[in-house]
Amino acid sequence: MPKTAKKAPAKKAVKKVVKPAAAVKPAVKEIPLPDPYCHCTKRKRNCILTCVFTGSLILDIVIGHLFFCDCWKKHNAPHFEFTNGCLNVESIKCPKMLEQLPAIDVNNDGCITHEELDASKKAMHRK
């Protein structure tokens, strides 16, 4: 008989299952973010806000006095003294005003009254 070659039983192909490697976590800790409102940040913010508030308050006062209050004009205005309804000439310190006194006295009685003085001031402002 002829020799029959024995065949080895066919091996089944074994599939190799490759398991994914476990994700390795880094050993580094997460660093926490700094607090955006720490004490130094609050101090800087408060200092800036205080400066802005104080500056705007001072600016408001200056603008109010310059443009809306007539009290600053009155400090430079001449002060006239009247005795018995007539202008006291010694109270006038302005030399230009002293030169204008004869023209101010309309009725030439030697006495300048309130009405004559006010009329001359209005006439001067109209020029």
Solvent accessible surface area in square Angstrom, and as a share of the most:
residue,aa,sasa,rsa
1,M,209,0.93
2,P,114,0.71
3,K,193,0.82
4,T,117,0.68
5,A,94,0.73
6,K,193,0.82
7,K,185,0.78
8,A,87,0.68
9,P,120,0.75
10,A,100,0.78
11,K,189,0.80
12,K,177,0.75
13,A,101,0.78
14,V,130,0.75
15,K,176,0.75
16,K,184,0.78
17,V,127,0.73
18,V,130,0.75
19,K,167,0.71
20,P,124,0.78
21,A,98,0.76
22,A,87,0.68
23,A,99,0.76
24,V,139,0.80
25,K,176,0.74
26,P,108,0.68
27,A,108,0.83
28,V,123,0.71
29,K,174,0.74
30,E,167,0.75
31,I,154,0.78
32,P,114,0.71
33,L,164,0.81
34,P,115,0.72
35,D,92,0.48
36,P,97,0.61
37,Y,125,0.48
38,C,45,0.27
39,H,131,0.58
40,C,53,0.32
41,T,53,0.31
42,K,92,0.39
43,R,157,0.57
44,K,133,0.56
45,R,103,0.38
46,N,75,0.39
47,C,77,0.46
48,I,110,0.56
49,L,103,0.51
50,T,81,0.47
51,C,83,0.49
52,V,97,0.55
53,F,136,0.57
54,T,61,0.36
55,G,39,0.37
56,S,52,0.34
57,L,87,0.43
58,I,99,0.50
59,L,104,0.52
60,D,91,0.47
61,I,93,0.47
62,V,71,0.41
63,I,69,0.35
64,G,25,0.24
65,H,89,0.40
66,L,91,0.45
67,F,146,0.61
68,F,169,0.70
69,C,42,0.25
70,D,89,0.46
71,C,52,0.31
72,W,105,0.37
73,K,110,0.47
74,K,136,0.58
75,H,149,0.67
76,N,128,0.66
77,A,46,0.35
78,P,88,0.55
79,H,143,0.64
80,F,38,0.16
81,E,100,0.45
82,F,54,0.22
83,T,77,0.45
84,N,157,0.81
85,G,46,0.44
86,C,39,0.23
87,L,13,0.07
88,N,36,0.19
89,V,76,0.44
90,E,147,0.66
91,S,20,0.13
92,I,13,0.07
93,K,186,0.79
94,C,60,0.36
95,P,95,0.59
96,K,152,0.64
97,M,24,0.11
98,L,73,0.36
99,E,133,0.60
100,Q,84,0.37
101,L,20,0.10
102,P,99,0.62
103,A,81,0.63
104,I,6,0.03
105,D,15,0.08
106,V,112,0.64
107,N,98,0.50
108,N,125,0.64
109,D,87,0.45
110,G,74,0.71
111,C,24,0.14
112,I,14,0.07
113,T,43,0.25
114,H,103,0.46
115,E,128,0.57
116,E,21,0.09
117,L,4,0.02
118,D,67,0.35
119,A,58,0.45
120,S,17,0.11
121,K,73,0.31
122,K,121,0.51
123,A,45,0.35
124,M,81,0.36
125,H,157,0.70
126,R,189,0.69
127,K,203,0.86
